[in-house]
């Protein structure tokens, strides 16, 4: 008859083995999703090809409506979104995603981004789970498999010099992104300096949009001040963290999880 010690040892081995198999599957799934996200053949097989110039918004139908929405968005518009956790590109992001969702209500946004328009393009600026900030094209943001739902709110009474301050913020962010990319492969600097910089950068990445609102002089508090401002705290017409002079529009849904399940049909 097995002793208690032997029984616990056996269950520990089973648990570790199961965890290893589970992580291996998760790693393989994430790797496959990353590869498919940059595979032109896979993208072309999914997108609306009624016109060769069409970009891919994440659906194989509804190009005109997505394109119309893109044209209506402008610098400073806030995009609130949720994740499909199992479709994240890194196992660590999958874990962080599920952890965050435990503390959210069904309608609460998990993250928030802001739009930045140039004469020819619309970009979305955000950071996923405290990672390096991203400045990507609007359609590339929408077509990521881990983006589940998206809604937009606009700043109704825009602050003075909003475009100028937004341009400065994005320019500074580009430099920060370059530095972070270099630091990922830099091993010659002192460990202490690297760790201090990493901790500081991660705090800003995780709280990116409050930093942007602070740059616009809309935010009451210091964006580095704890507790950090969550996406759900910005999801109202009059967020408490903003000065009284500023108000946001009602939320308009851009993408729902259900819409991704619809399949394009050829109508004759």
WOVEN-V701983 format. One record per residue. N is the residue number from 1. RES is the residue in one small letter. D_FIRST is the distance of its C-alpha to the first C-alpha in Angstrom with 2 decimals. Layout:
n=[N:N]
res=[RES:RES]
d_first=[D_FIRST:D_FIRST]
This chain:
n=[1:2:3:4:5:6:7:8:9:10:11:12:13:14:15:16:17:18:19:20:21:22:23:24:25:26:27:28:29:30:31:32:33:34:35:36:37:38:39:40:41:42:43:44:45:46:47:48:49:50:51:52:53:54:55:56:57:58:59:60:61:62:63:64:65:66:67:68:69:70:71:72:73:74:75:76:77:78:79:80:81:82:83:84:85:86:87:88:89:90:91:92:93:94:95:96:97:98:99:100:101:102:103:104:105:106:107:108:109:110:111:112:113:114:115:116:117:118:119:120:121:122:123:124:125:126:127:128:129:130:131:132:133:134:135:136:137:138:139:140:141:142:143:144:145:146:147:148:149:150:151:152:153:154:155:156:157:158:159:160:161:162:163:164:165:166:167:168:169:170:171:172:173:174:175:176:177:178:179:180:181:182:183:184:185:186:187:188:189:190:191:192:193:194:195:196:197:198:199:200:201:202:203:204:205:206:207:208:209:210:211:212:213:214:215:216:217:218:219:220:221:222:223:224:225:226:227:228:229:230:231:232:233:234:235:236:237:238:239:240:241:242:243:244:245:246:247:248:249:250:251:252:253:254:255:256:257:258:259:260:261:262:263:264:265:266:267:268]
res=[x:x:x:x:x:x:x:x:x:x:x:x:x:x:x:x:x:x:x:x:x:x:x:x:x:x:x:x:x:x:x:x:x:x:x:x:x:x:x:x:x:x:x:x:x:x:x:x:x:x:x:x:x:x:x:x:x:x:x:x:x:x:x:x:x:x:x:x:x:x:x:x:x:x:x:x:x:x:x:x:x:x:x:x:x:x:x:x:x:x:x:x:x:x:x:x:x:x:x:x:x:x:x:x:x:x:x:x:x:x:x:x:x:x:x:x:x:x:x:x:x:x:x:x:x:x:x:x:x:x:x:x:x:x:x:x:x:x:x:x:x:x:x:x:x:x:x:x:x:x:x:x:x:x:x:x:x:x:x:x:x:x:x:x:x:x:x:x:x:x:x:x:x:x:x:x:x:x:x:x:x:x:x:x:x:x:x:x:x:x:x:x:x:x:x:x:x:x:x:x:x:x:x:x:x:x:x:x:x:x:x:x:x:x:x:x:x:x:x:x:x:x:x:x:x:x:x:x:x:x:x:x:x:x:x:x:x:x:x:x:x:x:x:x:x:x:x:x:x:x:x:x:x:x:x:x:x:x:x:x:x:x:x:x:x:x:x:x]
d_first=[0.00:3.82:6.50:9.64:11.55:9.69:9.87:13.49:14.29:13.42:15.57:18.20:18.61:19.03:21.49:23.46:23.66:24.93:27.37:28.71:29.31:30.93:33.19:34.17:35.27:37.13:38.85:39.94:41.26:43.22:44.66:45.83:47.46:49.27:50.60:51.79:53.55:55.89:56.21:59.79:59.13:56.32:58.50:61.51:59.52:58.66:61.88:65.02:67.28:70.39:71.95:71.00:71.41:68.84:66.01:62.48:61.47:57.99:59.21:60.94:63.47:65.56:66.98:70.21:68.62:66.34:69.35:71.48:68.90:68.77:72.56:72.51:70.13:71.56:70.84:68.90:67.35:63.74:61.02:57.95:54.96:51.30:48.71:46.64:43.71:42.05:45.37:45.71:46.34:43.72:40.00:40.72:43.46:41.18:38.83:41.83:43.39:40.52:40.21:43.95:43.99:41.60:44.53:47.26:48.72:49.30:52.94:52.56:53.43:50.88:53.50:57.26:59.68:63.45:66.04:68.64:71.54:73.72:76.91:75.00:71.29:68.90:65.93:62.81:61.52:57.97:54.74:51.28:48.50:50.49:51.05:54.40:57.13:58.41:61.99:61.85:64.12:63.73:62.81:60.19:58.61:58.54:57.18:53.99:51.03:49.33:52.41:51.69:54.56:57.73:60.49:63.54:65.56:68.89:70.57:73.53:75.59:75.02:75.44:78.35:77.95:74.76:75.33:76.28:73.29:70.93:72.38:71.94:68.33:67.44:69.29:67.39:64.11:64.95:65.44:62.16:60.32:61.92:60.87:57.27:57.14:58.54:56.20:53.16:54.12:55.72:53.81:56.71:57.16:55.64:52.13:53.22:56.14:54.07:51.43:54.14:55.86:52.68:51.82:55.39:55.62:52.35:53.60:56.80:55.13:52.90:55.97:58.51:60.48:61.13:62.55:64.80:65.96:66.63:68.78:70.72:71.13:69.55:66.51:66.70:63.91:62.97:60.55:58.51:58.15:54.79:53.50:54.43:56.24:54.10:55.43:55.21:57.54:60.20:59.84:62.69:66.48:66.79:63.81:63.82:63.28:66.63:70.07:71.85:74.38:71.87:70.57:68.49:69.14:67.07:64.10:64.72:61.81:62.09:58.84:56.26:52.92:54.13:57.18:55.02:53.82:57.37:58.50:62.04:63.97:67.11:69.82:72.75]
